[in-house]
Amino acid sequence: MAGHVADLGTYRTGRAREPYLPTGPMGRLMAGNKNLHLQVEPLEPDVLVTGETDLEDFGITGRIMPTPGHTAGSISVLTGQGDLVAGDLIANSFFGLVRGRPANPPFHDDPLHNLASLRKMLALNPTSLHVGHGTPLEPDRVRRWADREHRRLSRLAAAGRLPARAEDETV
């Protein structure tokens, strides 16, 4: 298993990050469910990622790209064919139930960092985005969503309604 050094504390303790910052109704529902925040078996990653990492030594044409925001140590993989394995950088709406419609997953540790990471990955012109919740997403549709999300986060920041960590960043 590979993991980013910024999430090492979570791996080693088996405890979720705190605080849990919901991105919408599904996240708020999940935040209130104590059964989703149980401690799990701690683990030590076999491969510790510290930055962009070429995967050729592992027999894969592609690279690991740090994409902080969902968690500090979130990563994505860009394959040599242009597919972006984006994990929880973006999702399909309603936790993957509305396929093909981009949305935030239930939480982000830092929504502004996450949006910046998403835009950085979109600038690499991936052919499709494979996400943790739902079907692959079409890059142009995700770009349009990211523009709307930028406007939404800008309004929240102007109103002082973003979490403290996110407010320290510029939108």
Rosetta silent file (secondary structure, phi, psi, omega in degrees, C-alpha in Angstrom):
SEQUENCE: MAGHVADLGTYRTGRAREPYLPTGPMGRLMAGNKNLHLQVEPLEPDVLVTGETDLEDFGITGRIMPTPGHTAGSISVLTGQGDLVAGDLIANSFFGLVRGRPANPPFHDDPLHNLASLRKMLALNPTSLHVGHGTPLEPDRVRRWADREHRRLSRLAAAGRLPARAEDETV
SCORE:     score description
SCORE:     0.000 S_00000001
   1 L     0.000  140.556  176.479    0.000    0.000    0.000 S_00000001
   2 E  -109.581  145.217  177.188    1.186    3.522   -0.785 S_00000001
   3 E  -150.303  152.746  179.757    0.284    6.596    1.251 S_00000001
   4 E   -82.928  142.664 -177.532    1.299   10.232    1.414 S_00000001
   5 H   -57.396  -30.629 -178.360    3.424   11.381    4.349 S_00000001
   6 H   -68.335  -18.070  176.892    0.892   14.132    5.202 S_00000001
   7 H  -105.164   10.693 -176.107   -1.683   11.456    6.147 S_00000001
   8 H   -58.637  -39.860  178.732    0.806    9.300    8.065 S_00000001
   9 H   -58.830  -41.328  178.312   -0.687   10.243   11.459 S_00000001
  10 H   -64.718  -44.537  179.034   -4.096    8.987   10.364 S_00000001
  11 H   -60.842  -45.831 -174.032   -2.629    5.712    9.087 S_00000001
  12 H   -73.055  -28.425  179.995   -0.623    5.109   12.252 S_00000001
  13 H   -94.472  -22.961 -176.581   -3.427    5.947   14.713 S_00000001
  14 L    74.036   15.350 -179.023   -6.333    4.480   12.762 S_00000001
  15 L  -113.239  143.576  178.740   -8.390    7.559   13.602 S_00000001
  16 L   -67.671  155.499  176.941  -10.113    9.916   11.183 S_00000001
  17 L   -63.363  149.772  174.898   -8.973   13.478   10.818 S_00000001
  18 L  -127.120  143.683   -7.252  -10.614   16.060   13.040 S_00000001
  19 L   -79.434  160.544  177.286  -12.580   18.122   12.539 S_00000001
  20 L   -85.608  116.201 -174.595  -14.711   16.479    9.892 S_00000001
  21 L  -106.999   98.503 -178.169  -15.750   19.295    7.506 S_00000001
  22 E   -64.027  149.150  177.372  -18.888   18.387    5.507 S_00000001
  23 L  -101.535   -6.997 -178.110  -19.292   19.752    1.987 S_00000001
  24 L   178.956 -164.260 -175.373  -23.089   19.452    1.879 S_00000001
  25 H   -57.683  -42.708 -179.591  -26.137   17.534    3.131 S_00000001
  26 H   -63.698  -41.907  178.545  -24.599   14.053    2.720 S_00000001
  27 H   -64.915  -39.421  178.170  -21.492   15.110    4.641 S_00000001
  28 H   -64.940  -39.547  177.460  -23.580   16.650    7.433 S_00000001
  29 H   -63.420  -44.304 -179.989  -25.568   13.429    7.700 S_00000001
  30 H   -67.810  -36.757 -179.340  -22.357   11.388    7.819 S_00000001
  31 H   -61.311  -32.491 -178.954  -20.739   13.763   10.347 S_00000001
  32 L   -84.095   -5.656 -177.594  -23.561   13.063   12.760 S_00000001
  33 L   -95.693  101.349 -177.320  -23.287    9.279   12.436 S_00000001
  34 H   -58.893  -27.933 -179.510  -20.899    8.080   15.159 S_00000001
  35 H   -65.769  -20.204  179.722  -20.662    4.621   13.511 S_00000001
  36 H   -87.338   -2.083 -175.645  -18.748    6.184   10.602 S_00000001
  37 H  -120.617   29.643  178.666  -16.043    7.582   12.895 S_00000001
  38 L   -75.739  153.941  175.644  -14.852    4.434   14.614 S_00000001
  39 L   -73.297  142.073  177.581  -11.166    3.727   15.048 S_00000001
  40 L  -115.145  172.520 -179.968   -9.733    1.224   12.562 S_00000001
  41 L   -63.226  122.691  176.540   -6.628   -0.958   12.641 S_00000001
  42 L   -60.559  155.417  178.326   -3.519    1.257   12.334 S_00000001
  43 L  -148.003  161.703  177.742   -1.211    0.557    9.414 S_00000001
  44 L  -119.078  119.998  179.384    2.158    1.522    8.021 S_00000001
  45 L   -61.305  143.461  175.927    2.306    2.233    4.266 S_00000001
  46 L   -72.104  -35.256  179.668    4.728    0.065    2.277 S_00000001
  47 E  -123.800  122.374  179.977    5.551    3.056    0.063 S_00000001
  48 E  -100.425  116.838 -177.986    5.631    6.537    1.560 S_00000001
  49 E   -90.398  132.148  178.874    4.872    9.257   -1.004 S_00000001
  50 L  -117.708  -12.861 -178.574    6.381   12.700   -0.378 S_00000001
  51 L  -172.113 -163.708  178.062    5.751   14.385   -3.728 S_00000001
  52 L   -57.882  132.558 -173.938    5.201   13.681   -7.398 S_00000001
  53 E  -133.360  122.972  175.752    6.304   10.072   -7.959 S_00000001
  54 E   -72.832  137.341 -177.216    6.990    8.258  -11.226 S_00000001
  55 L   -99.357    6.730 -178.283    5.453    4.774  -11.201 S_00000001
  56 H   -58.496  -37.268  178.348    7.740    3.213  -13.804 S_00000001
  57 H   -62.581  -17.039 -179.883    9.717    1.379  -11.087 S_00000001
  58 H  -102.826    8.445  178.024    6.415   -0.341  -10.217 S_00000001
  59 L    80.220   19.284 -177.741    5.728   -1.359  -13.831 S_00000001
  60 L  -122.114  133.338  174.305    3.109    1.342  -14.425 S_00000001
  61 L   -86.287  101.441 -178.511    3.264    4.128  -16.990 S_00000001
  62 E   168.019 -176.140 -179.725    2.059    7.032  -14.913 S_00000001
  63 E  -149.092  147.029  173.315    2.769    9.184  -11.911 S_00000001
  64 E   -82.362  133.553  179.746    1.394    9.917   -8.480 S_00000001
  65 E  -122.140  122.344  173.759    0.427   13.565   -8.111 S_00000001
  66 E   -61.378  131.275  178.366   -0.177   15.165   -4.680 S_00000001
  67 L  -135.366   67.329 -176.686   -3.681   16.668   -4.678 S_00000001
  68 L   -63.958  152.456  177.186   -4.213   18.009   -1.137 S_00000001
  69 L   144.624  -56.228  174.892   -7.588   19.248   -0.029 S_00000001
  70 L   -61.997  -49.999  164.879   -9.789   16.243    0.600 S_00000001
  71 L  -134.708  167.106  179.036   -7.085   15.352    3.103 S_00000001
  72 L   -61.075  -31.555 -176.960   -3.622   16.865    3.435 S_00000001
  73 L  -104.140   18.611  178.757   -2.157   13.726    1.890 S_00000001
  74 L   -60.707  141.879  178.779   -4.651   13.111   -0.896 S_00000001
  75 E  -132.373  158.448  171.601   -3.070   11.875   -4.099 S_00000001
  76 E  -129.813  161.833  177.361   -4.197   11.212   -7.663 S_00000001
  77 E  -121.662  125.460  174.757   -2.596    9.072  -10.359 S_00000001
  78 E  -104.134  117.521 -178.573   -2.200   10.305  -13.929 S_00000001
  79 E   -82.146  163.597  176.849   -1.617    7.413  -16.324 S_00000001
  80 L   -63.429  -21.531  177.732    0.451    7.585  -19.477 S_00000001
  81 L   -85.333   -4.139  177.728   -2.812    7.231  -21.441 S_00000001
  82 L    95.724    2.986  176.162   -4.168   10.402  -19.826 S_00000001
  83 E   -77.968  135.645  176.196   -6.606    8.844  -17.365 S_00000001
  84 E  -106.885  115.575  173.237   -6.710   10.590  -14.001 S_00000001
  85 E   -87.661   98.960 -167.426   -7.473    8.335  -11.050 S_00000001
  86 E   -94.169   -8.506  179.988   -8.769   11.186   -8.914 S_00000001
  87 E    56.117 -123.706 -178.528  -10.068    9.369   -5.827 S_00000001
  88 L  -100.741   20.067  173.849  -12.010   11.856   -3.688 S_00000001
  89 L   -63.102  -34.299  179.415  -10.751   14.972   -5.473 S_00000001
  90 L  -152.793  160.747 -179.890  -14.198   15.043   -7.126 S_00000001
  91 E  -142.410  174.652  167.303  -17.211   12.717   -7.079 S_00000001
  92 E   -85.447  151.726 -177.198  -20.497   12.067   -8.815 S_00000001
  93 H   -54.695  152.494  178.460  -23.463   13.842   -7.191 S_00000001
  94 H    50.337   52.133  174.228  -25.138   12.402   -4.115 S_00000001
  95 H    60.952   31.371  176.637  -22.182   10.216   -3.167 S_00000001
  96 H    97.223   -1.320 -177.694  -22.052    8.697   -6.636 S_00000001
  97 L   -76.438  -30.948  177.433  -25.750    8.053   -7.119 S_00000001
  98 E  -100.051   96.294 -172.095  -26.204   10.681   -9.864 S_00000001
  99 E   -71.910  139.343  176.875  -23.735    9.423  -12.431 S_00000001
 100 E    84.454   -5.528 -178.787  -21.834   11.815  -14.677 S_00000001
 101 E  -106.434  110.106 -177.506  -22.690   14.912  -12.626 S_00000001
 102 E   -62.684  146.311  178.160  -19.616   16.336  -10.830 S_00000001
 103 E  -162.728  168.180  171.954  -19.891   17.211   -7.148 S_00000001
 104 L   -73.580  147.380  167.918  -17.867   17.354   -3.963 S_00000001
 105 L   -69.007  177.889 -173.635  -17.502   14.129   -1.990 S_00000001
 106 L   -59.998  -25.390  178.588  -19.107   14.306    1.493 S_00000001
 107 E  -149.008  158.838  168.190  -16.159   16.138    3.073 S_00000001
 108 L  -137.928  142.498  171.853  -12.924   17.984    2.404 S_00000001
 109 L   -70.409  -32.841 -179.475  -10.365   18.983    5.001 S_00000001
 110 L  -148.406   98.590 -175.299   -9.761   22.150    2.958 S_00000001
 111 H   -60.832  -34.076 -179.542  -12.199   22.953    0.129 S_00000001
 112 H   -71.348  -41.435  175.156  -10.019   25.692   -1.380 S_00000001
 113 H   -63.026  -39.894 -179.828   -6.930   23.494   -1.512 S_00000001
 114 H   -62.384  -45.259  179.188   -9.047   20.746   -3.020 S_00000001
 115 H   -63.032  -40.568  177.541  -10.366   23.043   -5.751 S_00000001
 116 H   -62.421  -40.966  177.636   -6.828   24.260   -6.496 S_00000001
 117 H   -64.115  -42.342  179.435   -5.663   20.628   -6.753 S_00000001
 118 H   -61.448  -46.100 -179.759   -8.554   19.783   -9.070 S_00000001
 119 H   -64.035  -36.874  177.276   -7.783   22.733  -11.344 S_00000001
 120 H   -62.118  -42.042  179.471   -4.092   21.756  -11.410 S_00000001
 121 H   -69.421  -39.096  178.330   -5.046   18.246  -12.545 S_00000001
 122 H   -64.501  -31.119  178.352   -7.486   19.565  -15.165 S_00000001
 123 L   -65.805  -17.654  177.300   -4.674   21.754  -16.575 S_00000001
 124 L   -84.237    1.138  177.383   -2.864   18.495  -17.448 S_00000001
 125 L    55.000   57.351  176.698   -5.745   17.713  -19.864 S_00000001
 126 L   -66.264  155.246  178.568   -6.728   14.252  -18.655 S_00000001
 127 L   -79.976  -30.272  175.429   -8.929   12.185  -20.968 S_00000001
 128 E  -160.347  160.007  178.949  -11.245   11.175  -18.108 S_00000001
 129 E  -115.341  117.781  178.084  -11.440   11.375  -14.328 S_00000001
 130 E   -96.006  121.625 -170.294  -11.964    8.118  -12.439 S_00000001
 131 E  -114.315  163.948 -179.489  -13.422    8.934   -9.046 S_00000001
 132 L   -73.627  -21.059 -176.663  -13.995    7.144   -5.764 S_00000001
 133 L  -131.081   97.575  176.951  -17.774    7.665   -5.854 S_00000001
 134 L   111.842 -167.562 -176.410  -19.530    6.996   -9.147 S_00000001
 135 L   -86.530  166.862  176.769  -18.621    6.604  -12.786 S_00000001
 136 L   -56.668  148.034 -179.125  -15.778    8.325  -14.670 S_00000001
 137 E  -110.548  146.548 -179.930  -16.317   12.029  -15.276 S_00000001
 138 L   -81.978  127.444 -174.518  -15.775   13.975  -18.496 S_00000001
 139 H   -54.711  -42.043 -178.851  -13.074   16.665  -18.032 S_00000001
 140 H   -65.300  -36.388  177.369  -14.971   19.538  -19.713 S_00000001
 141 H   -66.561  -38.433  177.990  -17.991   18.937  -17.504 S_00000001
 142 H   -67.157  -38.605  177.382  -15.715   18.924  -14.443 S_00000001
 143 H   -59.637  -44.758  178.780  -14.100   22.218  -15.619 S_00000001
 144 H   -62.903  -41.720  177.651  -17.535   23.884  -15.801 S_00000001
 145 H   -62.551  -42.708 -178.633  -18.371   22.526  -12.336 S_00000001
 146 H   -62.577  -36.548  176.301  -15.018   23.786  -10.978 S_00000001
 147 H   -63.735  -43.387  177.373  -15.795   27.296  -12.271 S_00000001
 148 H   -65.124  -41.238  179.511  -19.155   27.246  -10.459 S_00000001
 149 H   -64.238  -37.520  176.691  -17.507   25.849   -7.315 S_00000001
 150 H   -60.131  -46.054  178.576  -14.907   28.644   -7.436 S_00000001
 151 H   -62.758  -42.206 -179.871  -17.696   31.247   -7.499 S_00000001
 152 H   -63.041  -46.985 -179.684  -19.520   29.485   -4.618 S_00000001
 153 H   -66.458  -34.598  177.048  -16.396   29.279   -2.448 S_00000001
 154 H   -63.042  -42.375  177.459  -15.550   32.914   -3.222 S_00000001
 155 H   -63.432  -43.529  178.781  -18.990   33.976   -1.981 S_00000001
 156 H   -63.141  -42.036  179.536  -18.580   31.890    1.185 S_00000001
 157 H   -63.608  -42.854  179.781  -15.110   33.321    1.810 S_00000001
 158 H   -63.360  -31.313  179.830  -16.396   36.889    1.328 S_00000001
 159 L   -88.866    1.094 -179.171  -19.157   36.187    3.843 S_00000001
 160 L    68.980   29.661 -175.094  -16.697   34.663    6.341 S_00000001
 161 L  -110.664   16.343  173.788  -18.447   31.293    6.134 S_00000001
 162 L   -95.739  151.513  175.545  -15.555   28.998    5.203 S_00000001
 163 L   -56.411  153.074 -174.378  -13.790   26.896    7.856 S_00000001
 164 H   -52.246  -44.306 -179.370  -10.759   28.644    9.376 S_00000001
 165 H   -60.383  -40.943 -177.869   -8.192   26.526    7.474 S_00000001
 166 H   -71.449  -34.102 -178.216   -9.870   27.333    4.158 S_00000001
 167 H   -67.420  -21.789  179.260  -10.173   31.061    4.906 S_00000001
 168 L   -71.401  -16.239 -179.357   -6.377   31.309    5.237 S_00000001
 169 L   -94.801  159.620  173.040   -6.091   30.547    1.497 S_00000001
 170 L   -97.383  140.616 -179.175   -6.976   32.823   -1.375 S_00000001
 171 L   -85.670    0.000    0.000   -9.702   31.714   -3.739 S_00000001
